[in-house]
Amino acid sequence: NYLVVGGGGGGGGYFRGGGGGAGAVRTNWNNENQGGGQSCAAAKSISIGTAYSIILGAGGAGVYNSAGNTGGTSTFDDIVSNGGTGGARYERNAPTNSGNGSGGGGGGWTGTGGQGGGAGTYGYAGGNGSNSGSTQCGGGGGGAAAQGQSGGGGGTDGDGGAALANTITGSSVDYAGGAGGGNYGGGNQTIGGGAGAPAGGVGSGGAPGQNASIANRGSGGGGAGGSNVSGGNGSAGVIILRFPSIYTATFTGGVTSSSTTVGTETIFTITATSDSSQTVTFS
């Protein structure tokens, strides 16, 4: 069984920036949903002695005066989870979502709010930026379990989309929350989308977007609230493999992982790979 989460997108820079979108969530564990409302994937067969690709997607960086960077792609063999797209800069649409993760939030823009990034197969769309000069708020990034909210002045306006819970580790853990949009001049002070996804920056020129605060959850970075600051960084993705303990997994050098045992099963959590050439082989 597996859980494969892509990296979260970075928040949009400059003020009224959109929140970063969450990475794609793919799993075949315990009949639990995948990201984007997709049902649980089918069983996956493994051949003893075959080397399977392992790539861990990094979080996308928040950028000054630009859209946030897209998160990196996480891969376990043919299971590919793309990163979430970055949130938009002020007065811009969010980057086009060309992967299967969540879209970033649109930038706020008086008169015409920026459009949020579209949904991927395993993630939701980002919200649109506010078009009001009195509620200057970027859209929230899409999460694995819900779309980001459009920017506005109160309630859930500008919030990132919700994270998705999964129990493959033996307890319920949230993954891939969308981040909140940045706020300037009366916008809602958002709360982000869980799993370490932050609110956007709030206020003056010294209010950058906040970084995703929990490592390896695939959550977005917050949109910038100030006029001369960057968006926040998204968090890296994660790969979790669970299999009967009668088997052994051997990783090539460059894989950072930890393992635990639950009953008669072994659980490996991969939190980093040094490049795109690492593999795992079962025996």
C-alpha positions as CSV (number, residue, x, y, z in Angstrom):
1,N,0.0,0.0,0.0
2,Y,1.1,3.5,-0.7
3,L,0.5,7.2,-0.1
4,V,2.2,9.6,-2.5
5,V,1.9,13.4,-2.0
6,G,3.4,16.0,-4.3
7,G,5.1,19.2,-3.0
8,G,3.0,22.3,-2.1
9,G,3.1,25.4,-4.3
10,G,4.6,28.7,-3.1
11,G,2.5,31.7,-2.3
12,G,2.3,34.7,-4.7
13,G,4.6,37.6,-4.0
14,Y,3.8,41.3,-3.8
15,F,0.5,42.4,-2.1
16,R,-2.8,40.6,-2.5
17,G,-0.9,37.5,-3.5
18,G,-2.8,34.2,-4.0
19,G,-2.1,31.2,-1.7
20,G,-0.2,28.2,-3.0
21,G,-2.0,25.1,-4.1
22,A,-1.5,21.7,-2.4
23,G,0.3,18.7,-4.0
24,A,-1.7,15.8,-5.5
25,V,-2.6,13.0,-3.0
26,R,-2.7,9.4,-4.4
27,T,-3.3,6.3,-2.3
28,N,-4.6,2.8,-2.3
29,W,-4.8,2.4,1.4
30,N,-7.9,1.2,3.3
31,N,-10.5,2.3,0.8
32,E,-9.7,6.0,1.7
33,N,-10.3,8.8,-0.8
34,Q,-7.5,10.3,-2.9
35,G,-7.2,14.0,-3.5
36,G,-9.7,15.8,-5.7
37,G,-12.6,13.6,-4.5
38,Q,-11.2,10.5,-6.4
39,S,-12.0,7.1,-4.9
40,C,-9.3,4.9,-3.5
41,A,-6.9,3.4,-6.1
42,A,-6.7,-0.3,-7.0
43,A,-4.3,-2.7,-5.4
44,K,-0.7,-2.5,-6.6
45,S,1.4,-5.6,-7.2
46,I,5.1,-5.7,-6.5
47,S,7.7,-8.0,-8.1
48,I,10.4,-9.2,-5.8
49,G,13.9,-8.0,-7.0
50,T,12.6,-5.2,-9.2
51,A,13.9,-1.7,-8.6
52,Y,11.1,0.9,-8.4
53,S,11.7,4.6,-8.8
54,I,11.4,6.8,-5.7
55,I,11.4,10.6,-6.2
56,L,10.3,13.1,-3.5
57,G,8.9,16.4,-4.6
58,A,10.2,19.6,-2.9
59,G,8.0,22.4,-1.9
60,G,7.6,25.3,-4.3
61,A,9.3,28.6,-3.2
62,G,7.5,31.8,-2.7
63,V,8.9,34.6,-5.0
64,Y,9.1,38.3,-4.7
65,N,7.0,40.2,-7.2
66,S,5.9,37.1,-9.0
67,A,3.7,34.0,-8.8
68,G,4.9,31.3,-6.4
69,N,6.8,28.3,-7.9
70,T,5.0,25.0,-8.5
71,G,5.8,22.2,-6.0
72,G,7.9,19.2,-7.1
73,T,6.6,15.9,-8.3
74,S,6.7,12.8,-6.1
75,T,6.9,9.4,-7.8
76,F,6.7,5.8,-6.7
77,D,7.0,3.7,-9.8
78,D,4.1,4.6,-12.0
79,I,2.3,6.5,-9.2
80,V,2.9,10.2,-10.0
81,S,1.8,13.0,-7.8
82,N,2.5,16.4,-9.2
83,G,3.0,19.5,-7.0
84,G,0.5,22.2,-6.5
85,T,0.8,25.4,-8.5
86,G,1.9,28.7,-7.1
87,G,-0.3,31.5,-6.0
88,A,-0.6,34.5,-8.3
89,R,1.0,37.9,-7.9
90,Y,-1.1,41.0,-7.4
91,E,-3.1,41.8,-10.6
92,R,-2.4,38.4,-12.1
93,N,-4.1,35.1,-12.7
94,A,-2.7,32.1,-11.1
95,P,-0.3,29.9,-13.2
96,T,-2.0,27.4,-15.4
97,N,-2.2,24.0,-13.7
98,S,-0.5,21.5,-16.0
99,G,-0.3,18.7,-13.4
100,N,-2.6,16.6,-11.3
101,G,-2.3,18.6,-8.1
102,S,-4.3,21.6,-6.8
103,G,-4.4,25.1,-8.3
104,G,-3.0,28.3,-6.7
105,G,-5.1,31.3,-5.7
106,G,-5.6,34.3,-8.0
107,G,-4.2,37.7,-7.1
108,G,-6.4,40.5,-5.9
109,W,-7.0,43.2,-8.5
110,T,-9.3,46.2,-8.1
111,G,-12.0,46.0,-10.7
112,T,-11.1,42.5,-12.0
113,G,-10.0,39.8,-9.6
114,G,-7.3,37.4,-10.8
115,Q,-8.5,33.9,-11.7
116,G,-7.4,30.9,-9.5
117,G,-5.6,28.0,-11.0
118,G,-7.7,25.0,-12.2
119,A,-8.1,21.7,-10.4
120,G,-6.0,18.7,-11.2
121,T,-7.2,15.1,-11.1
122,Y,-6.1,14.7,-7.4
123,G,-6.5,18.2,-6.2
124,Y,-9.0,21.1,-6.2
125,A,-9.0,24.6,-7.9
126,G,-7.7,27.8,-6.3
127,G,-10.0,30.6,-5.4
128,N,-10.2,33.9,-7.4
129,G,-8.7,37.1,-6.0
130,S,-11.0,39.8,-4.8
131,N,-11.9,42.6,-7.3
132,S,-12.7,45.1,-4.6
133,G,-10.5,48.0,-3.5
134,S,-11.8,47.9,0.0
135,T,-11.3,44.1,0.5
136,Q,-7.9,43.6,-1.1
137,C,-7.5,39.8,-0.7
138,G,-5.9,37.1,-2.8
139,G,-7.7,33.8,-3.4
140,G,-6.9,30.7,-1.3
141,G,-4.9,27.9,-2.9
142,G,-6.8,24.6,-3.6
143,G,-6.4,21.7,-1.2
144,A,-6.6,18.0,-1.6
145,A,-10.1,17.9,0.0
146,A,-11.7,21.2,-1.1
147,Q,-11.2,24.2,-3.4
148,G,-9.7,27.5,-2.2
149,Q,-12.1,30.3,-1.4
150,S,-12.2,33.5,-3.4
151,G,-10.8,36.6,-1.7
152,G,-13.1,39.0,0.2
153,G,-13.6,40.7,3.5
154,G,-14.8,38.2,6.1
155,G,-15.9,34.7,7.0
156,T,-13.9,32.1,4.9
157,D,-13.0,34.5,2.1
158,G,-9.5,33.8,0.9
159,D,-9.0,30.6,2.9
160,G,-7.1,27.8,1.4
161,G,-8.8,24.5,0.6
162,A,-9.0,21.8,3.2
163,A,-6.4,19.1,3.7
164,L,-7.2,15.4,3.3
165,A,-6.8,12.9,6.2
166,N,-5.2,9.5,5.7
167,T,-4.5,6.6,8.1
168,I,-1.7,4.6,6.4
169,T,0.7,5.4,9.3
170,G,-1.7,3.9,11.8
171,S,-3.2,7.2,12.9
172,S,-5.1,9.9,11.1
173,V,-2.8,12.5,9.6
174,D,-3.8,15.5,7.4
175,Y,-2.0,16.1,4.1
176,A,-2.0,18.7,1.3
177,G,-3.8,21.8,2.6
178,G,-4.2,24.9,0.4
179,A,-2.8,28.2,1.8
180,G,-4.6,31.4,2.5
181,G,-4.4,34.4,0.2
182,G,-2.6,37.6,1.2
183,N,-4.6,40.5,2.5
184,Y,-4.1,44.3,2.3
185,G,-6.4,47.1,3.2
186,G,-9.3,45.4,4.8
187,G,-9.1,41.8,3.4
188,N,-10.1,38.8,5.6
189,Q,-7.4,37.5,7.8
190,T,-7.5,33.9,6.6
191,I,-6.6,30.7,8.5
192,G,-5.2,28.6,5.7
193,G,-6.2,25.0,4.9
194,G,-4.7,22.8,7.6
195,A,-1.7,20.4,7.4
196,G,0.6,23.3,8.1
197,A,-0.8,25.4,5.3
198,P,-0.7,29.0,6.7
199,A,-2.8,32.1,6.4
200,G,-1.6,34.8,3.9
201,G,0.3,37.8,5.1
202,V,-1.8,40.6,6.5
203,G,-1.2,44.4,6.2
204,S,1.7,46.6,5.3
205,G,4.8,46.4,3.2
206,G,6.5,44.2,5.9
207,A,3.9,41.3,5.7
208,P,5.4,38.5,3.6
209,G,3.5,35.2,3.0
210,Q,4.1,32.6,5.7
211,N,5.8,29.3,5.0
212,A,4.0,26.0,5.4
213,S,4.8,25.0,8.9
214,I,4.7,21.2,8.9
215,A,7.4,19.4,6.9
216,N,6.5,16.8,4.3
217,R,2.7,17.4,4.1
218,G,2.5,18.8,0.5
219,S,0.8,22.0,1.7
220,G,0.9,25.5,0.0
221,G,2.7,28.6,1.1
222,G,0.7,31.7,2.1
223,G,0.2,34.7,-0.3
224,A,2.1,37.9,0.4
225,G,0.2,40.7,2.2
226,G,2.7,43.5,1.7
227,S,3.8,45.4,-1.3
228,N,7.5,44.5,-1.4
229,V,7.7,41.0,0.0
230,S,7.7,37.4,-1.2
231,G,5.1,34.7,-0.8
232,G,5.6,31.8,1.6
233,N,7.3,28.5,0.7
234,G,5.2,25.3,0.3
235,S,6.2,22.1,2.2
236,A,7.7,19.1,0.5
237,G,5.7,16.0,-0.3
238,V,6.0,12.6,1.2
239,I,5.9,8.9,0.1
240,I,4.7,6.3,2.6
241,L,4.9,2.6,1.8
242,R,3.2,-0.1,3.9
243,F,3.7,-3.9,3.4
244,P,3.8,-7.2,5.2
245,S,6.9,-7.5,7.4
246,I,7.9,-10.8,5.9
247,Y,9.3,-8.6,3.1
248,T,12.2,-6.2,3.2
249,A,12.7,-2.9,1.4
250,T,16.1,-1.7,0.3
251,F,16.7,1.8,-0.8
252,T,19.6,3.2,-2.9
253,G,21.8,5.9,-1.4
254,G,20.3,9.4,-1.4
255,V,16.9,8.3,0.1
256,T,16.0,9.8,3.5
257,S,13.5,7.5,5.3
258,S,12.3,6.2,8.6
259,S,10.5,3.0,9.4
260,T,8.1,1.6,12.0
261,T,6.1,-1.6,12.6
262,V,2.4,-1.8,13.1
263,G,1.3,-5.3,13.9
264,T,2.6,-7.6,11.2
265,E,3.3,-4.7,8.7
266,T,6.3,-2.4,8.1
267,I,5.8,1.3,7.3
268,F,8.5,3.3,5.5
269,T,8.1,7.1,5.4
270,I,10.3,8.8,2.7
271,T,11.0,12.4,3.3
272,A,13.7,13.3,0.8
273,T,15.6,12.0,-2.2
274,S,18.9,13.6,-3.5
275,D,18.0,13.4,-7.2
276,S,15.7,11.5,-9.6
277,S,17.7,8.3,-9.7
278,Q,16.8,6.6,-6.4
279,T,15.0,3.3,-6.2
280,V,13.5,0.8,-3.7
281,T,13.7,-2.9,-4.2
282,F,11.7,-5.5,-2.2
283,S,13.0,-8.9,-1.2
